[in-house]
Amino acid sequence: MTPSGRKKTGPAKPSKRQQKTEATRKRITDAARQVFTNYPYDAASIRMIGQEGGFNHSFVRYHFKSKAKLFESVAKSLIGEYYQASGEMVMELNGPLYENTKTLAERFVGYAFDNPDAFYIMMLNMGAVDNVKDAFPGMEHLRGFHEDTLALFAASGYFKADIKDISQVFFCSSILLANCVGAANFFGKVLDISPNDPEYREWVKDLFVFVLYPSVKRLFFAKSRKSGPDPLGAGKGALLHSASAVRKRIKGAAKNVMSLGPTSPAFKKLLADIEKSALRIRKGRITTRVRRGETKGQATRRRIIAVARRVFSKYPYNAASIRMIGEEGGFDFTLLYHYFPKKAELFEAVTSQLLGEFRTAVTEIIKDLDSPSMHENMTRFVDKTLDYSFENPDVMMGCMQNIAQLDKFEDMPGFEHLTRFLLESLELFKEYMPLPESDERVRMWLYGFGTVVFSCVGAASYHAQVLGMEPKGPEYRQWVKDTLMNVFYPCMKSLLFSDK
């Protein structure tokens, strides 16, 4: 009772109708969660979600007006769960810094493997952001999670470093966790370990400690947090107290980035590239300029592979089709069957060519690292690797389209080329940059570095939107370079000197 004699009233109890509606919406989102963790956003459908939940698809549309709204609801729920768990996982860290780092790795890796849905969805869609007409649904919530987590670290005072440095280490750890969990079948196959084996989880935990501890140590012992603009384009106060305003600005910017109007410079450049193409269409047949010493059939085959590269870099293997490749190249798709009777053969030819080109580039880059300064060599290695990768992104884009779906194939076409490339890169790295360490730690460094490069280049639009940057702009490229230097250079030094 209150002093006036009135009964205390709490929140109104939901009516039976409201309770029933909430229960129904939960059934729908549970079914949607199951579908979205197995299929990319553009491949999933309201009908599939209805079938998964055992109800008519029109019933889904009654409660969620569009697939985008439903996807956003699922994404918001998953991000909320992860953020709440993150707050609990950073509590009670009272040991030495190295032991605290191991504890954090065990907690975050353990949680991710036990609750992998968010990482499955992330990896299934990371490389497909450009395939969605408008801003990708749920991106605003992911952006908010990135801001809020940084605000949590900044406010805690645990690290005394620049907020930008903290952000880059967090950014790198997020990429590694998403890839190792969301594409576990791919990495398990590369390592020849079952992704369900405890050994694989242990390897991921060791990777985190090995790669991130040197950077965490640097952040912890930094003299002071530097002043100046933060990486999100707002002052530190705005980062801590006005995240919603930043998110609103980013949402508008993301729509501009994702749109490609007919008067835009990018669209005009695309038209110019098409006009300059060697492709000539005559009565439904494709002809290309024949190079010296090349037969007409070899020239046609080369052109088909060139067109297929573009398609396979934009769509997963199981979504791309011979018909799509024909439409992309402007020729009768039946012609492709004469040169490549199966899509798998064409995909393998594309994979072999892309990795062959990348192998040649990496070899030249590593051979050129002849400075007596370790920092200078690392800077040149990062610069040249990123220069090549951003100018030739097809191999990274194709990889990001497919690594999360490896479990859907009994035998992924072209996978042996990737395995061979990784092994050869490891041997090349050891030959030209001899390090007094075990093969496993060198492999961890190389795989960790490669994962971040492939993800940042192959899914540039995704990461740039999270950061509020233009994916093809100099700011984003500089951010990636700084991240690689700030995380993997200290890690490289730890290969030479024990760092505990």
N, C-alpha and C positions, 0 to 999 in steps of 0.2 A: 504494500500500500504506500502511496505517496503522502506527504503532509496534508494534502488537500482531501485525502480520503479516496482518491481514484486508484484503480488497479494499475500496476505497471504493465506497459505493453512493449513487447519486443517486436522483432521483425515479423511481418505477416506470414503465416504459414501458407505455403503454396497450395492452391486448390488441387483437387484430384485431376482436373483437366490439365493444369500446368505440370503436375508430376508426370502424367502420362506423356505429355508432349516432350518433356525433358528426357524421359526414358526412351522414347522413339528416336529422338535426335542422337542419343548416345549409341543406340543400335546402328544407326546410319553411319556415324563417324567411326565406330569400331570396324564396320565393314569397309569403309573408305580407307581407313588406316591400313587394313590388310591388302587392299588393292594397290594403294600408292607406295607401299614398301616393296612391291613386286614388279611394278610397271612404271615407266616414265610418265610424267604428267600428260604429255600429248598423246600417249598411247592408251592411257586409262580412259574410261568412259563412265557416265552415269549408269548406263545399262549394266556394265560389268560390276559396279558397286551394288546395284540391286540384286544381281544374281548371287553375289557373295553373301549378302545379308538375307537372302531368301524372300525378297519383296519386290513388287513391281517398280520399275525405274521411275515411273511418273510419281510414285509415292516419295521418292528421294527429292524430285524437283519441287514438290509441294513444300518441303521443309528447307531445302537449300536451292535457291533460284538458279544456280549455275555450278558447274564443276569447279570454277575458280573459287567461289565462296566456300565450297566444301573443302577444297584443298587448303585454303587459308585457315579454316577452322582446325583442321588436323595439324597443320604446321604450328599454329599458335599454341595448341595443346602440348605438342612435343617439346617446343622450345621452353614453355613454362615448366614442364617436368624437369628438363635438363638444368635450367637455371636454379630451380629450388634445390636439386641435388648438388649442384656446384657449390652453393653456399654452405651446405653441410660438409662437403668434402674438404674444404679449406680450413676447417676448424681443428683445434687441438694439434697444432704443429709446433711442438716444443723441443724437438731434438736438434742435433747439428744440421746444417744446411743440406749436406749430401743425403742424410737419412730422411729429411723432410721431403726432398725431391723424389726419392724412391717411394716414400709413402704416398705422395700426390700421384705419381705415375701409377702405382698399384690401384689407388682409388678410382682415378678417372678411366684408366684402361678397363678395370673390372666393371665399372658401371656401364661403359660403352658396350662391352661384349654382352652384358646381361640385359641391356636395354638398347638394342641396335637400331630400332625403327627410324629414329631421326637421321642416323648416318646412312641407312639404306636410301631413304628419300633424297638426302642431300647428294649422294653419289649418282643416283639414277638421273638426276636433273641438272647437275652441275654444268655439264657440257651442252645442255639443250636450252639454255636461257634465251638465246637468240631465236629459237624456233617459235616462241610465243609472241603473238602479235603485240600485246600491250605489256606493261610491267609484269614481271613474273609474280604470281600470287604468293603471298607469304613472305616476300622479300623484305617488306617493311618490318616484320616481326624479327627476322634474322638480323637485320640492321640494328634494331633496338636491343637485341640480345648482346651484340658486339659492343655497343655503347655502354649498356648497363654493367657488363662484366668489367670493362675497362674502368668505369666509374668506381666499381667495388674495389679494384686493386688500388686505384689512385687514392681513394678515401682511407684505405686501411693503413697507409704509411709503411706497409711491409717492405716495399721496394722504394729506394730513394732515387731511382733513375728517371730519365726523361720519359714522359708518358708515351712518346712515339716509340721508344725502345721497348717499353712494356708491351705496347700494342703489337709490335712486330713479332715478339716471342710468342705471344698469345695467338696471333694469326698463324704462325708456323705450326704451333702445336695443334691447332684446330684442323689444319690441312692434313697433318700426319694421322691424327686420330680418325678423321672422316674416311680417309683412304684405306687405312689398315683394317678398319671395322666394316665400313660400307662396301668395300671391295675385297673382303677377306678371301674369297675364292681365288681371285687373281693373285694376290700376294702369297697365299699359301701354295699355289701352283708354282710360282716363281721360286719359292724357297724349298719346294718339294716337301711341304708339311701340310697335313690336313688342317683346314681352318678351324675345325672342331677339336683339334688336339690341344691339350693344355700347353704343349711346347710352343705352339704358335702364339698364344696369349703371352707367354713368358718372353718370347722374342720381341713382341711389340712393346712390352714394358721395358725391356732392356734397351730397345731403340730409343724410347722416350728419354730415359735417364742419360744415355750416352750422348744423344744429340743436344738435349736441352739443358743439362746441368751446367756446362760452361757458361751459357748465356744467363741462366738464373743466378749463378754466382756473380757475374758481372753486374747484373741489375741490383742484387742485394747489397753489394759493396760500393755502388756508385756514390760519389760524394754528395750530390744534391740533384734534385729534380730541376731541370733547366727551364728557363722561362721561354716564352715565345709561343707561336701558334701550335695547337695540337694537330695531329694527323687527320682529324675529322673536320677541319675547317672552322671550328668554333673555339673560343677561349676555354680554358680549363673549367671556369665557372659554368659555361654553357654545357660542357660535357657532363658535369656533375648534376646540374640542376635544371637544364632545359633540353633534355634529350628529345622530348616530343617535338619541339620546334625544329631540331635538326632533322628528325625523321621526316617531318612534313616537307622540308626543303629537299631532302634526298629523294622522296617519292616523286616529286615533280621533275627532278633532274633525271631520275631513272627512266621516266616516260619519254623524255627527250632523247636519251641515249638509245632507247629501244626502237624509236620510230625512224623510218627511212623514207622520207617523202620523195616524190619524183623530181623536186627542184633542189634536193640536197646535193652537196659536193660528192658525198659517197656514192649516191645513185648515179650521178653523171660520170664518175670514174668507172663505175661498173659497166655502163653503156660503152664507154671508150674502150675498156678492156675487151668487151665482146666484139666491137668493131675491128680491133686489131688482131683478133684471133685468126689463126691459120685455117680455122674451120670454114669449109664451103659446102653449102647444101644445094644439091641439084637433084630434083625429082626423088626426094626421100633417101638419097644415098649420101654417105659421108666421104669426103675426100680431104686429105691434108697435104701440106707441102712435104714432099719426100726429100729427106736429107741425103747428102752424098753417101754412097755405099749402102743405102737402105732401100729395101724393096717397098712396093706400094702396100703390101700386106703388113710389113713391119711398121710402116708409118701409121696405118690405121690402128693397129694394135696399141701403138704408143699413145695415140690420141684418145682411144677408149680408156686407157689407164689414167690419163690426165683428167678426163671428165669424172671417172669413178673416184679419184682422189677427193674431188670437191664434194661429192655426194657422201662418201664414207666419213668425211670430216664433220659433216653436219647432222648425220643420222646414224643411230646404232645399226650394227650389221643386220639384225633381224627385222628392222623397220625399213631399211633401204631395199630397193628392188631393181632388177634389170630394167624394168619399164621406167623408173625414176631416172636412172642413168641415161637412158635413151632420150628422155625429155630434156634433161639438163644439157645434153650435147646437141640436141636438135636433130636427131636421126632416128630411124626406125630401130626400135629396141631388138628386133629379131636378128639384126646384124651382129649383135654382141654374142649371140649363141654360137656363131660360126667361129669366133676367136676364143670365147670362154664358155664352154657348154654348161658350166655351173657357176652360180654366184660365188661360191666358196673359192673357186679357182681365180676369179677376178680379184676378190678381196685379198687373197694370198699374194697375188702379183703386186697389188698396191702396197701391202705391208712390207714386202721384200724391198721394193723400190724406195719407200720412205725411210725405212731403217738403214738401208744401204747408204743413202745420202747423208743421213744423220751420223752414221758411223764414220764416214769420211770427214765430215766437219769436226766431230769431236776429236778424231785422231790428229788433225792439223792443229786444233786449239791446244791440246795437251803437249804436243811436240814443241810448241812455241813458248812454253813456260820455262824460260832459261834465266830468269832473274835470280840473283843471290838472295833477294828479299822474299820471304814467304808471303808477306802481305801483298807485295806487288804481283806475285804469281797468282794469288787467289783473286785479286781484283781483276786481273786480265782474264782469268778463267771465267769468272762470273760475267764480266762485260761481253766477252766474245760469245759465250754460250747463250746469253739472252739476246744478243744482236741477231744471231742465227735463228734462234727459236721464234722470236717475234716476227722475223721476216719470212720464216718457213714453218708456220704453225700446224700444218696438216697432220703430221705424225702425232703431235700432242693432242690435237683436237679429236683425232680418230681414237686415240687411246682413252681419252676421257669419256667418249661416247660408249665405250664397250666394256671397260674393266669391271663395272658394277654388275654386268649381266653375264659374266663368264659361266655362272652356274646353270644358265639356260642352254649351254652347248655341251654336248658330249666331247667334242674336240674342236676348239676354237680355231678357225682357219688362220694360218700365219703366226700362231702363237710361238712356234719353235724359232721363228726369226727373232722375236723379241727376247726369248730366253738366251739365244746365241749372242744377241747384241749386248745384253747385260753382262754375260760372262766375259766377252771380249773387252768390254769397257773396263771391267774390274782388272783384268790382266794388263791392259794398257795403262791404267792408272797406277798400278803397282810398279810397272816398268819405268815410267818417266817421272814418277813422284815417289821414290822408295821411302817407305815408312816403317820404322821398327815396331810394328804392331801385328797382331794376329789378322788373318784374312777376314775373320768375322767382323771385327770392328771397322776395318776398311770398307767392307761390304755394307755395313750399316750406314756409314757416312755417305757412300755413293748412292745407295738406295734412298736414303732420306733426302739428300740433295736433289736427286732425280725426281722424286715424288713431288716435291715443292715446285720445281721448274715445270714439270709436265702439267701440274694442276693450275699454276698461275698463268701459264700460256694457253693451255688447252681449254681452260674454263675462265678465260679472262673477263668476260662480261659478268659472270656470276660474282667473282671476287671483287671486281671493280665496283659493282653496285653495292656490295656490303660495305666497302670502304668509302663510297660516295665519290668515285673518280671515273674518268673517261677511260674505258678499257684500251683504247688505242692512243691515249695521250701520254706525254712524257712523265707526268706526275705518277701514274700507275707503274710505268716501267722503272722509275727511280725507286719507288716503294718496294718493288720486288727485289731489285738489286740490293737495297739497304737491308732488307730482311735476310737475304741469303748471306750477306757479309756479316751481319750482326749475330746470326745464329751459327752458321757453318764455319766461319773462320775461327772463332774460339774453340769449336769442336775439333777442327783440324789441328789446332795447337795441342789439344788434349791427346791426339794420337802420338805426338812427339814427347809430351811431358805428362806425367800422371797428374790428374786434375780433380782431386777429392778434398 
